[in-house]
């Protein structure tokens, strides 16, 4: 645990933030929490012994480090620079870390706002999903100053198995975009492979057992093949959130003049899943889309 950080605030107690904040409390840090739905914050405080507060401003007051994990750019603005946002309660010399998967532009905006107040800032999106958050095994991609990263690293390590500084502010978000671009194509490939195996009359579990030991193996194959075969998708990372992330990737790609043809195509496949009513299904539900198309 960092000696300079003993009191932290955690803003946003969704499926990721709730267990992440819990790891900090179990590590012996004093944790102050805020959540838009106050009942969830109260439940967290009852379970973990921290304190819950009615506004981000009050949660952040007196904290050495404020951590944010909410939905999108607008949500981040609301809880940081908005009325009664965290920045209005933070003291000079404290540190703000944003775990939300958001735009690189927002990261630069927050970095500038923090600098004006003498506050450190890191954009630090995470990968690993709800399971990674619960197990304290997230990958955390950070952007910001080395000194700020050095202060926060030991705290982030309570729920991150890999905590890495990628460069200046915005670099964490750009790295998370690479992560989502790679996942999008990978999940579509896995869905197509399992669909092909089914149509060919193969034992899909036996196929996976064999090919997972070779070059086709991946985290998605290991962790999602069984539920995909069973046609179960009421778990994991929601299609709605993936489309939000891919929208960020595609917008950034247009600015960079980077070509992402497969990512754009898979984004449209996820749009099809949303039309099927699967906005909250796991991203591996691309297989259900293939099955539906095949039965038309």
WOHU-V737593 format. One record per residue. N is the residue number from 1. RES is the residue in one letter. OMEGA is omega as a letter, one per 30 degrees, with the letter a starting at -180 (NA if undefined). NEAR is the number of other ideal C-beta (glycine too) atoms within 10 Angstrom. Layout:
BEGIN
N;RES;OMEGA;NEAR
N;RES;OMEGA;NEAR
END
This chain:
BEGIN
1;X;l;13
2;X;a;16
3;X;a;6
4;X;a;14
5;X;l;19
6;X;l;14
7;X;a;15
8;X;l;27
9;X;l;31
10;X;a;31
11;X;l;32
12;X;a;27
13;X;l;25
14;X;a;17
15;X;l;14
16;X;a;24
17;X;a;23
18;X;l;23
19;X;l;20
20;X;l;25
21;X;l;30
22;X;l;23
23;X;a;22
24;X;l;24
25;X;l;20
26;X;l;13
27;X;l;16
28;X;l;10
29;X;l;22
30;X;a;17
31;X;l;26
32;X;a;24
33;X;l;28
34;X;l;25
35;X;a;25
36;X;l;16
37;X;a;10
38;X;a;12
39;X;l;9
40;X;l;17
41;X;l;26
42;X;l;13
43;X;l;15
44;X;a;24
45;X;l;19
46;X;a;10
47;X;a;11
48;X;l;16
49;X;l;11
50;X;l;23
51;X;l;14
52;X;a;21
53;X;a;21
54;X;l;11
55;X;l;18
56;X;l;29
57;X;a;20
58;X;l;18
59;X;a;27
60;X;a;31
61;X;l;18
62;X;a;14
63;X;l;24
64;X;a;21
65;X;l;27
66;X;a;28
67;X;a;29
68;X;l;26
69;X;a;27
70;X;a;25
71;X;a;17
72;X;a;17
73;X;a;18
74;X;l;11
75;X;l;18
76;X;l;28
77;X;a;17
78;X;a;16
79;X;l;27
80;X;a;27
81;X;l;15
82;X;l;17
83;X;a;9
84;X;l;15
85;X;a;21
86;X;a;28
87;X;l;22
88;X;l;17
89;X;a;20
90;X;a;26
91;X;l;13
92;X;a;7
93;X;l;11
94;X;a;25
95;X;l;25
96;X;l;29
97;X;l;26
98;X;l;29
99;X;a;29
100;X;l;27
101;X;a;26
102;X;a;28
103;X;l;22
104;X;l;22
105;X;l;15
106;X;l;21
107;X;l;28
108;X;l;17
109;X;l;19
110;X;l;25
111;X;l;23
112;X;a;11
113;X;l;17
114;X;l;23
115;X;l;13
116;X;a;8
117;X;a;15
118;X;a;11
119;X;l;21
120;X;a;20
121;X;l;25
122;X;l;30
123;X;a;33
124;X;l;30
125;X;a;26
126;X;l;24
127;X;a;19
128;X;l;21
129;X;a;20
130;X;l;15
131;X;l;14
132;X;l;19
133;X;a;25
134;X;a;18
135;X;a;14
136;X;a;18
137;X;a;14
138;X;l;28
139;X;a;17
140;X;a;25
141;X;a;27
142;X;l;26
143;X;a;27
144;X;a;28
145;X;a;16
146;X;a;9
147;X;l;10
148;X;l;22
149;X;a;22
150;X;l;12
151;X;a;20
152;X;a;28
153;X;a;17
154;X;l;15
155;X;a;25
156;X;a;24
157;X;l;18
158;X;l;18
159;X;l;27
160;X;l;26
161;X;l;13
162;X;a;12
163;X;a;21
164;X;l;15
165;X;a;21
166;X;a;19
167;X;a;13
168;X;l;15
169;X;a;23
170;X;a;22
171;X;l;20
172;X;l;31
173;X;l;27
174;X;l;20
175;X;l;20
176;X;l;27
177;X;l;27
178;X;l;12
179;X;a;17
180;X;l;21
181;X;a;21
182;X;a;12
183;X;a;21
184;X;a;25
185;X;a;14
186;X;a;15
187;X;l;26
188;X;l;21
189;X;l;17
190;X;l;21
191;X;a;24
192;X;l;13
193;X;l;18
194;X;l;24
195;X;l;20
196;X;a;13
197;X;l;18
198;X;a;17
199;X;a;11
200;X;l;9
201;X;l;6
202;X;l;12
203;X;a;12
204;X;l;18
205;X;l;12
206;X;l;10
207;X;a;19
208;X;l;22
209;X;a;11
210;X;a;11
211;X;l;15
212;X;l;13
213;X;a;9
214;X;a;7
215;X;a;6
216;X;a;14
217;X;l;12
218;X;l;17
219;X;a;12
220;X;l;17
221;X;a;19
222;X;a;11
223;X;a;13
224;X;a;23
225;X;a;23
226;X;l;12
227;X;l;17
228;X;l;24
229;X;l;17
230;X;a;8
231;X;a;10
232;X;a;15
233;X;a;22
234;X;a;9
235;X;l;15
236;X;a;20
237;X;a;22
238;X;l;18
239;X;l;26
240;X;a;16
241;X;l;16
242;X;l;24
243;X;l;19
244;X;a;16
245;X;a;24
246;X;l;23
247;X;l;13
248;X;l;22
249;X;a;23
250;X;l;16
251;X;l;14
252;X;a;19
253;X;l;16
254;X;l;10
255;X;a;9
256;X;a;11
257;X;l;6
258;X;a;13
259;X;a;9
260;X;a;20
261;X;a;7
262;X;l;13
263;X;l;21
264;X;l;14
265;X;a;12
266;X;l;25
267;X;l;18
268;X;l;10
269;X;l;18
270;X;l;24
271;X;l;14
272;X;l;16
273;X;l;22
274;X;l;14
275;X;l;10
276;X;a;14
277;X;a;8
278;X;a;21
279;X;a;16
280;X;l;15
281;X;l;24
282;X;a;22
283;X;l;27
284;X;l;23
285;X;l;30
286;X;l;28
287;X;l;24
288;X;l;21
289;X;l;22
290;X;l;20
291;X;a;15
292;X;l;13
293;X;a;11
294;X;a;10
295;X;l;6
296;X;NA;4
END
